[in-house]
């Protein structure tokens, strides 16, 4: 609930400038980066279950505490600490799929997790808008914090801890590929650059887009929450059957990721074509379809690329690529809007999205060559 309204809260309730909001969002990203790194590292050392539990439990109390911080510097430090604990959860959650899901079901299992997240996100922004209208912005922090704590208590009661079993075939594959470290896996680093660009573009939805809705189109918090809920609700309804169809038809997943990046780019460019309010729905549909196609298959690629025993490191770097995007995305967007306006920012995001498409085409060629070498050997 907090994230979609954070930029509005900081400008409206705390009276911060766009530049200051950008710095706080960057602090958010730095905390996310550190949390993702620690979450992956600790998942390999002490186990994903403990990381998930303590991450979300502590995060709940930190979210509640954020509402009592009223200075720019204090909030920047507070959001950094909160996200350090919060985003340790992400790589641990991805690693947990190795324990709770069969290999052939991992993409669909990941999609099921995203379905649950997006069901929450379909209600979260709308309920958040109602809470702001009925109570105040502080109500968001209370509800977000309490639901974090409640979720992890339920997890502790109903979900038993399991260990990841490394299969013999996986160890053989690792030796054949001779990938001893993620830092030597060059195609994976190109993939991480693509993920960074994808995150850079996508995260504008939560940072600069709510300001655009309010300042340019004059929408209320309830209307903003309702429009943003369209994203989560459509993903909840359509993503699972769409992924099932793609897997059943054995469609090329890397091509699908390429097309999804093109849709993300277009979702911002279309906003500059007209002042008609309906274009906001068109843009939201583009970004939603792009998200549905991109996120499950990029997650799956990262998971399958990881050699046995290194899942935490690979998935941590995947999460860290998003965190790096968070550091620069909001600050860049806020500065561009402050100096040149919203239109310039949407063209910039479209251009970065197309750059990601070009890099994805390059990565596909590298992976095809890699496959040919493996088959010949």
C-alpha beads as a LAMMPS data file, in Angstrom:
LAMMPS data file: protein, C-alpha beads

377 atoms
376 bonds

1 atom types
1 bond types

-500.0 500.0 xlo xhi
-500.0 500.0 ylo yhi
-500.0 500.0 zlo zhi

Masses

1 110.0

Atoms # bond

1 1 1 0.000 0.000 0.000
2 1 1 2.767 2.465 0.841
3 1 1 4.854 2.331 -2.363
4 1 1 2.205 3.482 -4.908
5 1 1 1.457 6.541 -2.757
6 1 1 4.948 7.237 -1.407
7 1 1 5.787 10.035 -3.874
8 1 1 2.408 11.675 -3.162
9 1 1 2.925 11.328 0.606
10 1 1 6.376 12.901 0.436
11 1 1 5.242 15.872 -1.696
12 1 1 1.800 16.445 -0.173
13 1 1 2.221 15.558 3.516
14 1 1 5.933 16.271 4.061
15 1 1 6.142 19.132 1.493
16 1 1 9.374 17.840 -0.043
17 1 1 10.636 18.930 -3.469
18 1 1 10.804 16.523 -6.430
19 1 1 14.578 16.463 -6.069
20 1 1 14.295 15.454 -2.392
21 1 1 11.709 12.796 -3.276
22 1 1 14.174 11.483 -5.857
23 1 1 16.903 11.191 -3.205
24 1 1 14.563 9.322 -0.840
25 1 1 13.617 6.910 -3.625
26 1 1 17.330 6.406 -4.310
27 1 1 17.833 5.663 -0.606
28 1 1 14.975 3.168 -0.984
29 1 1 16.930 1.558 -3.829
30 1 1 20.246 1.429 -1.940
31 1 1 18.512 -0.305 0.961
32 1 1 16.885 -2.709 -1.487
33 1 1 20.289 -3.409 -3.072
34 1 1 21.930 -4.186 0.269
35 1 1 18.952 -6.246 1.410
36 1 1 18.930 -8.309 -1.790
37 1 1 22.667 -9.017 -1.450
38 1 1 22.358 -10.028 2.210
39 1 1 19.229 -12.084 1.525
40 1 1 20.969 -14.139 -1.156
41 1 1 24.139 -14.565 0.899
42 1 1 22.275 -15.567 4.062
43 1 1 19.951 -17.930 2.139
44 1 1 22.993 -19.971 1.075
45 1 1 24.470 -19.893 4.606
46 1 1 21.605 -20.183 7.129
47 1 1 18.701 -21.189 4.857
48 1 1 15.935 -19.342 3.027
49 1 1 13.268 -20.049 5.676
50 1 1 14.966 -18.121 8.482
51 1 1 15.752 -15.217 6.140
52 1 1 12.115 -14.996 5.004
53 1 1 10.775 -15.086 8.550
54 1 1 13.010 -12.454 10.150
55 1 1 12.967 -10.201 7.076
56 1 1 9.203 -9.791 6.910
57 1 1 8.665 -9.792 10.685
58 1 1 11.086 -6.924 11.314
59 1 1 9.886 -5.067 8.199
60 1 1 6.361 -4.907 9.628
61 1 1 7.513 -2.942 12.679
62 1 1 9.774 -0.706 10.579
63 1 1 6.878 0.255 8.251
64 1 1 4.754 1.212 11.246
65 1 1 7.597 3.350 12.585
66 1 1 8.128 5.273 9.312
67 1 1 4.995 7.380 9.817
68 1 1 6.592 9.031 12.874
69 1 1 9.596 10.328 10.888
70 1 1 8.967 13.856 9.583
71 1 1 12.326 15.122 8.294
72 1 1 13.923 14.615 4.873
73 1 1 17.151 13.095 6.240
74 1 1 15.341 11.000 8.834
75 1 1 12.948 9.532 6.265
76 1 1 15.819 8.798 3.849
77 1 1 17.636 6.851 6.592
78 1 1 14.397 5.189 7.725
79 1 1 13.435 3.973 4.262
80 1 1 17.010 2.694 3.726
81 1 1 16.866 0.570 6.903
82 1 1 13.339 -0.632 6.128
83 1 1 14.226 -1.770 2.620
84 1 1 17.441 -3.456 3.776
85 1 1 15.314 -5.810 5.875
86 1 1 12.368 -5.956 3.443
87 1 1 14.250 -6.944 0.296
88 1 1 16.263 -9.678 1.992
89 1 1 12.975 -11.564 1.585
90 1 1 13.017 -11.591 -2.233
91 1 1 16.036 -13.811 -3.054
92 1 1 15.098 -16.118 -0.164
93 1 1 11.585 -16.477 -1.590
94 1 1 12.974 -17.327 -5.043
95 1 1 15.337 -19.917 -3.537
96 1 1 12.402 -21.481 -1.641
97 1 1 10.946 -22.599 -4.984
98 1 1 13.824 -25.078 -5.259
99 1 1 12.598 -26.731 -2.049
100 1 1 8.828 -26.558 -2.461
101 1 1 8.389 -26.974 -6.244
102 1 1 9.286 -29.718 -8.715
103 1 1 11.691 -28.579 -11.499
104 1 1 9.057 -28.949 -14.232
105 1 1 6.641 -26.751 -12.262
106 1 1 8.997 -23.937 -11.277
107 1 1 7.836 -21.357 -13.837
108 1 1 4.197 -21.984 -12.940
109 1 1 5.053 -21.981 -9.218
110 1 1 6.740 -18.623 -9.660
111 1 1 3.700 -17.417 -11.568
112 1 1 1.495 -18.607 -8.699
113 1 1 3.573 -16.555 -6.249
114 1 1 3.237 -13.550 -8.558
115 1 1 -0.499 -14.227 -8.763
116 1 1 -0.729 -13.977 -4.980
117 1 1 1.367 -10.780 -4.984
118 1 1 -0.755 -9.227 -7.706
119 1 1 -3.995 -10.215 -5.988
120 1 1 -2.682 -8.184 -3.051
121 1 1 -1.628 -5.402 -5.386
122 1 1 -5.048 -5.338 -7.078
123 1 1 -6.664 -4.555 -3.714
124 1 1 -3.772 -2.697 -2.054
125 1 1 -3.712 0.593 -4.016
126 1 1 -7.519 0.841 -4.109
127 1 1 -7.837 0.172 -0.370
128 1 1 -4.880 2.506 0.181
129 1 1 -6.719 5.294 -1.612
130 1 1 -9.801 4.673 0.539
131 1 1 -7.692 4.659 3.728
132 1 1 -6.122 8.002 2.775
133 1 1 -9.553 9.499 2.045
134 1 1 -11.190 8.085 5.189
135 1 1 -8.366 8.285 7.748
136 1 1 -5.015 9.714 6.604
137 1 1 -1.709 8.705 5.039
138 1 1 -0.564 7.334 8.429
139 1 1 -3.204 4.598 8.117
140 1 1 -1.237 3.162 5.163
141 1 1 1.830 2.572 7.335
142 1 1 -0.208 0.887 10.084
143 1 1 -2.035 -1.480 7.713
144 1 1 1.090 -2.283 5.643
145 1 1 3.106 -3.061 8.765
146 1 1 0.416 -5.165 10.429
147 1 1 -0.201 -7.235 7.283
148 1 1 3.556 -7.965 6.995
149 1 1 3.619 -9.290 10.563
150 1 1 0.369 -11.236 10.106
151 1 1 1.648 -12.857 6.881
152 1 1 4.844 -14.128 8.456
153 1 1 3.032 -15.452 11.545
154 1 1 0.717 -17.433 9.235
155 1 1 3.772 -18.724 7.318
156 1 1 5.349 -19.949 10.547
157 1 1 2.167 -21.823 11.482
158 1 1 1.257 -23.476 8.171
159 1 1 4.538 -23.831 6.232
160 1 1 7.131 -26.295 7.499
161 1 1 10.815 -25.659 6.795
162 1 1 12.320 -27.820 4.023
163 1 1 15.845 -28.313 2.766
164 1 1 16.950 -28.057 -0.865
165 1 1 18.156 -31.381 -2.257
166 1 1 20.837 -31.091 -4.930
167 1 1 20.261 -33.671 -7.636
168 1 1 23.124 -35.603 -9.185
169 1 1 22.158 -34.535 -12.702
170 1 1 22.343 -30.876 -11.670
171 1 1 25.896 -31.355 -10.365
172 1 1 26.891 -33.064 -13.637
173 1 1 25.402 -30.190 -15.661
174 1 1 27.341 -27.719 -13.531
175 1 1 30.618 -29.534 -14.226
176 1 1 29.889 -29.770 -17.940
177 1 1 29.174 -26.038 -18.173
178 1 1 32.289 -25.312 -16.070
179 1 1 30.523 -22.379 -14.403
180 1 1 32.393 -22.106 -11.121
181 1 1 31.236 -18.594 -10.211
182 1 1 28.428 -16.246 -11.164
183 1 1 31.052 -13.532 -11.652
184 1 1 32.530 -15.473 -14.614
185 1 1 29.158 -16.066 -16.286
186 1 1 29.310 -13.307 -18.943
187 1 1 25.917 -13.992 -20.609
188 1 1 24.291 -13.753 -17.187
189 1 1 25.833 -10.316 -16.639
190 1 1 24.416 -9.129 -19.964
191 1 1 21.089 -10.507 -18.763
192 1 1 21.451 -8.490 -15.529
193 1 1 22.004 -5.282 -17.550
194 1 1 18.743 -6.039 -19.387
195 1 1 16.987 -6.608 -16.049
196 1 1 18.382 -3.297 -14.774
197 1 1 16.954 -1.454 -17.802
198 1 1 13.646 -3.310 -17.489
199 1 1 13.421 -2.372 -13.810
200 1 1 14.493 1.219 -14.528
201 1 1 11.578 1.634 -16.951
202 1 1 9.005 -0.416 -15.022
203 1 1 9.567 1.274 -11.645
204 1 1 8.379 4.617 -13.028
205 1 1 4.912 3.134 -12.554
206 1 1 5.310 3.500 -8.767
207 1 1 7.345 6.713 -8.563
208 1 1 6.646 9.323 -11.251
209 1 1 3.394 7.900 -12.659
210 1 1 1.216 8.688 -9.578
211 1 1 2.461 12.314 -9.774
212 1 1 1.563 12.397 -13.491
213 1 1 -1.928 11.115 -12.742
214 1 1 -2.476 13.769 -10.064
215 1 1 -0.702 16.828 -11.493
216 1 1 -1.467 16.456 -15.224
217 1 1 -4.781 14.563 -15.194
218 1 1 -6.121 15.838 -11.843
219 1 1 -6.972 12.414 -10.423
220 1 1 -7.744 11.854 -6.722
221 1 1 -5.938 9.281 -4.548
222 1 1 -8.940 6.940 -4.804
223 1 1 -8.947 7.204 -8.624
224 1 1 -5.159 6.668 -8.752
225 1 1 -5.492 3.605 -6.528
226 1 1 -8.290 2.232 -8.688
227 1 1 -6.321 2.686 -11.936
228 1 1 -3.200 1.099 -10.473
229 1 1 -5.314 -1.781 -9.166
230 1 1 -6.135 -2.611 -12.809
231 1 1 -2.513 -3.768 -13.165
232 1 1 -2.680 -6.235 -10.289
233 1 1 -6.203 -7.447 -11.048
234 1 1 -5.478 -8.231 -14.725
235 1 1 -2.286 -10.085 -13.772
236 1 1 -4.227 -12.032 -11.137
237 1 1 -6.830 -13.056 -13.745
238 1 1 -4.676 -13.674 -16.820
239 1 1 -1.033 -14.426 -15.955
240 1 1 -1.440 -18.036 -14.771
241 1 1 -3.431 -19.249 -17.824
242 1 1 -1.173 -17.225 -20.156
243 1 1 2.016 -18.818 -18.767
244 1 1 0.385 -22.258 -18.888
245 1 1 -0.513 -21.713 -22.556
246 1 1 3.022 -20.550 -23.434
247 1 1 4.594 -23.562 -21.703
248 1 1 2.118 -25.956 -23.318
249 1 1 2.866 -24.592 -26.806
250 1 1 6.641 -24.650 -26.095
251 1 1 7.013 -21.071 -27.309
252 1 1 10.473 -19.463 -27.296
253 1 1 10.720 -17.808 -23.880
254 1 1 13.569 -15.484 -24.830
255 1 1 11.536 -14.129 -27.756
256 1 1 8.618 -13.553 -25.391
257 1 1 10.863 -11.551 -23.052
258 1 1 12.016 -9.474 -26.043
259 1 1 8.427 -8.620 -27.022
260 1 1 7.534 -7.851 -23.409
261 1 1 10.338 -5.259 -23.253
262 1 1 8.948 -3.620 -26.398
263 1 1 5.519 -3.378 -24.739
264 1 1 7.037 -1.774 -21.622
265 1 1 8.714 0.840 -23.829
266 1 1 5.482 1.575 -25.700
267 1 1 3.473 1.942 -22.478
268 1 1 5.310 5.222 -21.790
269 1 1 5.616 6.550 -25.349
270 1 1 1.826 6.360 -25.903
271 1 1 1.310 8.818 -23.018
272 1 1 2.804 11.547 -25.249
273 1 1 0.444 10.919 -28.175
274 1 1 -2.688 12.585 -26.737
275 1 1 -4.150 14.404 -23.715
276 1 1 -7.193 12.088 -23.728
277 1 1 -7.673 10.522 -20.286
278 1 1 -8.321 7.083 -21.777
279 1 1 -4.689 6.868 -22.893
280 1 1 -3.810 6.202 -19.239
281 1 1 -5.760 2.932 -19.451
282 1 1 -4.048 2.049 -22.761
283 1 1 -0.626 2.684 -21.201
284 1 1 -1.576 0.618 -18.144
285 1 1 -2.676 -2.283 -20.380
286 1 1 0.644 -2.206 -22.286
287 1 1 2.737 -2.200 -19.115
288 1 1 0.567 -4.943 -17.558
289 1 1 0.898 -7.304 -20.551
290 1 1 4.636 -6.576 -20.698
291 1 1 4.977 -7.352 -16.993
292 1 1 2.994 -10.594 -17.312
293 1 1 5.292 -11.830 -20.069
294 1 1 8.630 -10.548 -18.728
295 1 1 8.771 -11.233 -15.012
296 1 1 7.995 -14.980 -14.778
297 1 1 10.373 -15.928 -17.604
298 1 1 13.256 -13.668 -16.522
299 1 1 12.935 -15.132 -13.003
300 1 1 12.899 -18.622 -14.469
301 1 1 15.995 -17.928 -16.591
302 1 1 17.915 -16.733 -13.518
303 1 1 16.823 -19.800 -11.542
304 1 1 17.736 -22.302 -14.251
305 1 1 21.035 -20.599 -15.047
306 1 1 22.253 -21.071 -11.465
307 1 1 24.495 -24.100 -10.775
308 1 1 23.511 -26.260 -7.796
309 1 1 24.398 -24.604 -4.493
310 1 1 24.705 -21.123 -6.027
311 1 1 20.987 -20.366 -6.392
312 1 1 21.087 -17.717 -3.679
313 1 1 23.915 -15.759 -5.337
314 1 1 22.351 -15.865 -8.811
315 1 1 18.914 -14.875 -7.583
316 1 1 20.380 -12.229 -5.285
317 1 1 22.088 -10.593 -8.282
318 1 1 18.795 -10.762 -10.160
319 1 1 17.062 -8.960 -7.269
320 1 1 20.010 -6.544 -6.940
321 1 1 19.651 -5.532 -10.598
322 1 1 16.148 -4.332 -9.737
323 1 1 17.455 -2.617 -6.624
324 1 1 20.078 -0.763 -8.683
325 1 1 17.282 0.315 -11.012
326 1 1 15.403 1.657 -8.013
327 1 1 18.423 3.743 -6.983
328 1 1 18.626 5.550 -10.311
329 1 1 15.120 5.261 -11.790
330 1 1 13.173 7.521 -9.432
331 1 1 15.908 10.145 -9.067
332 1 1 16.422 10.328 -12.841
333 1 1 12.677 10.509 -13.492
334 1 1 12.125 13.237 -10.871
335 1 1 15.018 15.349 -12.189
336 1 1 13.896 15.002 -15.837
337 1 1 10.322 15.971 -14.897
338 1 1 11.530 18.908 -12.781
339 1 1 13.733 20.287 -15.590
340 1 1 12.002 19.228 -18.831
341 1 1 8.512 17.959 -17.957
342 1 1 6.677 14.629 -18.008
343 1 1 6.784 14.200 -21.811
344 1 1 10.593 14.179 -21.869
345 1 1 10.615 11.517 -19.166
346 1 1 8.222 9.256 -21.073
347 1 1 10.368 9.513 -24.233
348 1 1 13.472 8.701 -22.162
349 1 1 11.807 5.595 -20.681
350 1 1 10.679 4.476 -24.134
351 1 1 14.236 4.837 -25.441
352 1 1 15.708 2.813 -22.559
353 1 1 13.086 0.128 -23.132
354 1 1 14.116 -0.148 -26.787
355 1 1 17.783 -0.379 -25.729
356 1 1 16.803 -3.366 -23.553
357 1 1 15.099 -4.943 -26.607
358 1 1 18.344 -4.592 -28.631
359 1 1 20.427 -6.147 -25.818
360 1 1 17.930 -9.002 -25.513
361 1 1 18.337 -9.815 -29.219
362 1 1 22.126 -9.862 -28.658
363 1 1 21.787 -12.151 -25.621
364 1 1 19.633 -14.590 -27.600
365 1 1 22.391 -14.894 -30.227
366 1 1 25.014 -15.540 -27.509
367 1 1 22.856 -18.247 -25.893
368 1 1 22.219 -19.897 -29.275
369 1 1 26.000 -20.050 -29.868
370 1 1 26.517 -21.416 -26.361
371 1 1 23.943 -24.141 -27.049
372 1 1 25.601 -25.122 -30.331
373 1 1 29.019 -25.455 -28.646
374 1 1 27.495 -27.646 -25.895
375 1 1 25.766 -29.905 -28.471
376 1 1 28.961 -30.295 -30.537
377 1 1 30.925 -31.274 -27.446

Bonds

1 1 1 2
2 1 2 3
3 1 3 4
4 1 4 5
5 1 5 6
6 1 6 7
7 1 7 8
8 1 8 9
9 1 9 10
10 1 10 11
11 1 11 12
12 1 12 13
13 1 13 14
14 1 14 15
15 1 15 16
16 1 16 17
17 1 17 18
18 1 18 19
19 1 19 20
20 1 20 21
21 1 21 22
22 1 22 23
23 1 23 24
24 1 24 25
25 1 25 26
26 1 26 27
27 1 27 28
28 1 28 29
29 1 29 30
30 1 30 31
31 1 31 32
32 1 32 33
33 1 33 34
34 1 34 35
35 1 35 36
36 1 36 37
37 1 37 38
38 1 38 39
39 1 39 40
40 1 40 41
41 1 41 42
42 1 42 43
43 1 43 44
44 1 44 45
45 1 45 46
46 1 46 47
47 1 47 48
48 1 48 49
49 1 49 50
50 1 50 51
51 1 51 52
52 1 52 53
53 1 53 54
54 1 54 55
55 1 55 56
56 1 56 57
57 1 57 58
58 1 58 59
59 1 59 60
60 1 60 61
61 1 61 62
62 1 62 63
63 1 63 64
64 1 64 65
65 1 65 66
66 1 66 67
67 1 67 68
68 1 68 69
69 1 69 70
70 1 70 71
71 1 71 72
72 1 72 73
73 1 73 74
74 1 74 75
75 1 75 76
76 1 76 77
77 1 77 78
78 1 78 79
79 1 79 80
80 1 80 81
81 1 81 82
82 1 82 83
83 1 83 84
84 1 84 85
85 1 85 86
86 1 86 87
87 1 87 88
88 1 88 89
89 1 89 90
90 1 90 91
91 1 91 92
92 1 92 93
93 1 93 94
94 1 94 95
95 1 95 96
96 1 96 97
97 1 97 98
98 1 98 99
99 1 99 100
100 1 100 101
101 1 101 102
102 1 102 103
103 1 103 104
104 1 104 105
105 1 105 106
106 1 106 107
107 1 107 108
108 1 108 109
109 1 109 110
110 1 110 111
111 1 111 112
112 1 112 113
113 1 113 114
114 1 114 115
115 1 115 116
116 1 116 117
117 1 117 118
118 1 118 119
119 1 119 120
120 1 120 121
121 1 121 122
122 1 122 123
123 1 123 124
124 1 124 125
125 1 125 126
126 1 126 127
127 1 127 128
128 1 128 129
129 1 129 130
130 1 130 131
131 1 131 132
132 1 132 133
133 1 133 134
134 1 134 135
135 1 135 136
136 1 136 137
137 1 137 138
138 1 138 139
139 1 139 140
140 1 140 141
141 1 141 142
142 1 142 143
143 1 143 144
144 1 144 145
145 1 145 146
146 1 146 147
147 1 147 148
148 1 148 149
149 1 149 150
150 1 150 151
151 1 151 152
152 1 152 153
153 1 153 154
154 1 154 155
155 1 155 156
156 1 156 157
157 1 157 158
158 1 158 159
159 1 159 160
160 1 160 161
161 1 161 162
162 1 162 163
163 1 163 164
164 1 164 165
165 1 165 166
166 1 166 167
167 1 167 168
168 1 168 169
169 1 169 170
170 1 170 171
171 1 171 172
172 1 172 173
173 1 173 174
174 1 174 175
175 1 175 176
176 1 176 177
177 1 177 178
178 1 178 179
179 1 179 180
180 1 180 181
181 1 181 182
182 1 182 183
183 1 183 184
184 1 184 185
185 1 185 186
186 1 186 187
187 1 187 188
188 1 188 189
189 1 189 190
190 1 190 191
191 1 191 192
192 1 192 193
193 1 193 194
194 1 194 195
195 1 195 196
196 1 196 197
197 1 197 198
198 1 198 199
199 1 199 200
200 1 200 201
201 1 201 202
202 1 202 203
203 1 203 204
204 1 204 205
205 1 205 206
206 1 206 207
207 1 207 208
208 1 208 209
209 1 209 210
210 1 210 211
211 1 211 212
212 1 212 213
213 1 213 214
214 1 214 215
215 1 215 216
216 1 216 217
217 1 217 218
218 1 218 219
219 1 219 220
220 1 220 221
221 1 221 222
222 1 222 223
223 1 223 224
224 1 224 225
225 1 225 226
226 1 226 227
227 1 227 228
228 1 228 229
229 1 229 230
230 1 230 231
231 1 231 232
232 1 232 233
233 1 233 234
234 1 234 235
235 1 235 236
236 1 236 237
237 1 237 238
238 1 238 239
239 1 239 240
240 1 240 241
241 1 241 242
242 1 242 243
243 1 243 244
244 1 244 245
245 1 245 246
246 1 246 247
247 1 247 248
248 1 248 249
249 1 249 250
250 1 250 251
251 1 251 252
252 1 252 253
253 1 253 254
254 1 254 255
255 1 255 256
256 1 256 257
257 1 257 258
258 1 258 259
259 1 259 260
260 1 260 261
261 1 261 262
262 1 262 263
263 1 263 264
264 1 264 265
265 1 265 266
266 1 266 267
267 1 267 268
268 1 268 269
269 1 269 270
270 1 270 271
271 1 271 272
272 1 272 273
273 1 273 274
274 1 274 275
275 1 275 276
276 1 276 277
277 1 277 278
278 1 278 279
279 1 279 280
280 1 280 281
281 1 281 282
282 1 282 283
283 1 283 284
284 1 284 285
285 1 285 286
286 1 286 287
287 1 287 288
288 1 288 289
289 1 289 290
290 1 290 291
291 1 291 292
292 1 292 293
293 1 293 294
294 1 294 295
295 1 295 296
296 1 296 297
297 1 297 298
298 1 298 299
299 1 299 300
300 1 300 301
301 1 301 302
302 1 302 303
303 1 303 304
304 1 304 305
305 1 305 306
306 1 306 307
307 1 307 308
308 1 308 309
309 1 309 310
310 1 310 311
311 1 311 312
312 1 312 313
313 1 313 314
314 1 314 315
315 1 315 316
316 1 316 317
317 1 317 318
318 1 318 319
319 1 319 320
320 1 320 321
321 1 321 322
322 1 322 323
323 1 323 324
324 1 324 325
325 1 325 326
326 1 326 327
327 1 327 328
328 1 328 329
329 1 329 330
330 1 330 331
331 1 331 332
332 1 332 333
333 1 333 334
334 1 334 335
335 1 335 336
336 1 336 337
337 1 337 338
338 1 338 339
339 1 339 340
340 1 340 341
341 1 341 342
342 1 342 343
343 1 343 344
344 1 344 345
345 1 345 346
346 1 346 347
347 1 347 348
348 1 348 349
349 1 349 350
350 1 350 351
351 1 351 352
352 1 352 353
353 1 353 354
354 1 354 355
355 1 355 356
356 1 356 357
357 1 357 358
358 1 358 359
359 1 359 360
360 1 360 361
361 1 361 362
362 1 362 363
363 1 363 364
364 1 364 365
365 1 365 366
366 1 366 367
367 1 367 368
368 1 368 369
369 1 369 370
370 1 370 371
371 1 371 372
372 1 372 373
373 1 373 374
374 1 374 375
375 1 375 376
376 1 376 377
